[in-house]
């Protein structure tokens, strides 16, 4: 443990308003922010060389540390009925070594209820035809009728669609995926998709790095009922005299 490698400081020359803020009283700051001026700004400054892959570590002070230790010692798994009984980490699932499960595998070994599966996809004009018999058509026939070989032009970072993995090609480490219909996306990140597509789209030889997992809205770990929350204080020597002892 090499200890902290960075610290919080008032913003420097890039924000000329800093010197103005630090001369104000608390009453003046309240009035100023009520006028819709933006608030104070900070820099995070490295206090020593940070090694490649090393986490940025800031000392938040003893009060924060005590609160964190209490949280660790008293934390309990979410209670039944909280909506978080079944939870999967998208951080772990988005690692390259995680193998997405097929639709059949998920029936026996499902992801946590918070998980949405997304695929990068760029819509083609021939995908815009409506199909009436989707619900009554066997999956095998849909795959035969609507499967395209994936190419890079299909996929850009601007297009993410709900999808499911139908099968996995172990030899090429690629997947047969099905794009799901519009209107089913409810994740925290902004997801762009074309709402005019109503037919099933299957893509074969789809690469692992274009399959992405996100948490549903308000279902990520930061929304756990007993998630750790504690204010981050500032060092006393950062505070102007007129801000002190006003509580």
Protein Blocks (a to p, Z undefined) as FASTA:
>chain_A
ZZjabdcddddfklmklmmmmmpcfklmmmmmmnopacdddddddfbdcdehiacdddeb
jklmmmmmmmmmmgccddehklpmpccdfklmmpmklccddfklmmmmccdfkbccdddd
dddfklmpccfklmmpcfklmmmmmcccddfklpcfkbccddddfbdcfklopacddddd
ehiaccfbdcdddfkbmbdcddehiafklcccdddehiafklgfkbccddddddfklpcf
klgokZZ
